[in-house]
Amino acid sequence: MPYKKFFLIICCALAVLAGGCKKKKKDDPTPVTPPAQEAELAVTIPNINLNQDNNAAQGATLELTLNITSTPLPPEGYTITITATDPAGEVIAQNAVATGNTGSTNVTLINLPSLQVAKIVVTVTSKTKPSNTKTFRFGVMNKVP
């Protein structure tokens, strides 16, 4: 007879535990969609021969237009950094970092050395996702003595 009481207690305990393991209902039946991945940057620089040194400037400055053709554009915009070096490898001072959030941005190269090819590196980086970046290299010669 003592086994009947013990068996009854175990059955009650299992019933209570089984009720506690029931699957809970969700309050919100609509699933949350994750944010969309940012599109890879697509950038063009018209009228510039990339990876070549045969670009010419008619003075110490050269205006560039950067067309950002990513669809959609980075939500928080992008930054454009320009680095220039002379033939000896010395850094040529350029304007501060430019920012944009439209499909086209103009930047100006400055202090181009006379009758020498300056090595230019243009980097476009998404503000939303800093690993989303495009880099372009080319040379520019100031043809004015």
C-alpha positions in Angstrom: 0.0 0.0 0.0 2.8 2.5 0.6 3.6 2.2 -3.1 0.1 3.6 -4.1 0.7 6.8 -2.2 4.2 7.2 -3.7 2.9 6.4 -7.2 0.1 9.0 -6.8 2.5 11.7 -5.7 4.8 11.0 -8.7 1.8 11.1 -11.1 0.7 14.5 -9.6 4.2 15.9 -9.9 4.5 14.8 -13.6 1.1 16.3 -14.4 2.2 19.7 -12.9 5.5 19.6 -14.8 3.9 18.6 -18.1 1.5 21.6 -17.8 4.4 24.0 -17.3 6.2 22.7 -20.5 3.3 23.7 -22.7 4.3 25.8 -25.7 3.5 29.5 -25.1 1.5 31.5 -27.6 3.2 34.4 -29.2 1.6 37.8 -28.6 2.6 39.2 -32.1 1.8 36.7 -34.9 3.6 38.8 -37.5 7.3 37.9 -38.0 9.9 40.7 -37.8 11.8 41.0 -41.0 15.5 41.7 -40.7 16.8 45.0 -42.3 17.8 44.8 -45.9 21.5 44.4 -46.7 23.1 47.6 -48.0 23.9 47.4 -51.7 27.5 47.3 -52.7 28.8 50.8 -53.7 28.9 51.3 -57.4 30.9 54.5 -58.4 32.1 55.9 -61.6 34.4 58.9 -62.3 33.6 60.1 -65.8 36.4 61.6 -68.0 39.1 60.0 -65.9 41.3 57.1 -67.1 41.5 54.9 -64.1 44.8 53.1 -63.4 46.6 55.3 -65.9 48.8 58.4 -65.7 47.5 60.1 -68.9 44.9 62.4 -67.2 45.6 66.1 -67.7 44.8 69.2 -65.7 45.0 72.7 -67.2 46.3 74.2 -64.0 46.9 73.3 -60.3 43.3 72.2 -59.8 41.1 69.6 -61.4 37.4 69.1 -60.7 36.1 65.5 -60.6 32.5 64.3 -60.6 31.8 61.1 -58.8 28.6 59.3 -59.8 27.2 57.0 -57.1 25.0 54.5 -58.9 24.2 52.1 -56.1 20.6 51.3 -55.7 19.6 52.2 -53.1 22.2 54.8 -52.0 23.7 54.2 -48.5 21.0 55.5 -46.1 23.3 57.7 -44.1 25.3 58.9 -47.1 29.0 58.4 -48.0 32.4 60.0 -47.5 35.0 60.8 -50.2 38.6 60.9 -49.2 41.3 62.1 -51.6 45.1 61.3 -51.2 47.6 62.8 -53.6 51.4 62.3 -53.8 54.0 63.8 -56.0 56.6 61.7 -58.0 58.9 61.7 -55.0 56.2 60.2 -52.8 55.6 63.4 -50.8 51.9 64.0 -49.8 50.2 66.8 -51.6 47.7 68.6 -49.3 44.1 68.2 -50.5 40.7 69.5 -49.3 39.0 67.9 -46.3 36.9 64.8 -46.5 33.8 65.4 -48.6 30.4 63.9 -47.8 27.4 63.3 -49.9 24.0 61.5 -50.0 23.0 62.1 -53.6 23.8 60.3 -56.8 26.5 62.8 -57.9 29.2 64.7 -56.0 31.9 67.1 -57.2 35.3 67.2 -55.6 38.3 69.3 -56.6 42.0 68.2 -56.7 44.2 71.0 -55.6 47.9 71.8 -55.4 48.8 69.7 -58.5 52.6 70.0 -59.2 53.5 71.7 -62.4 54.6 69.4 -65.3 54.7 66.4 -63.0 52.3 63.4 -62.6 50.6 63.4 -59.2 49.3 60.0 -58.0 45.7 60.2 -56.9 43.7 57.8 -54.7 40.0 58.4 -54.3 38.1 56.4 -51.7 34.4 56.3 -51.4 33.1 54.8 -48.1 29.5 54.2 -46.9 28.7 55.9 -43.6 26.2 53.2 -42.8 28.6 50.2 -43.4 32.2 51.3 -43.3 33.4 48.0 -44.9 31.4 49.0 -48.0 34.1 51.0 -49.9 35.5 51.6 -53.4 39.0 52.9 -54.2 40.2 54.4 -57.4 43.8 55.1 -58.5 45.0 57.3 -61.3 47.7 59.9 -62.2 47.1 63.5 -63.2 49.6 65.9 -64.8 49.4 69.6 -64.5 50.3 70.8 -68.0 50.8 74.4 -67.0 54.5 75.3 -66.3 
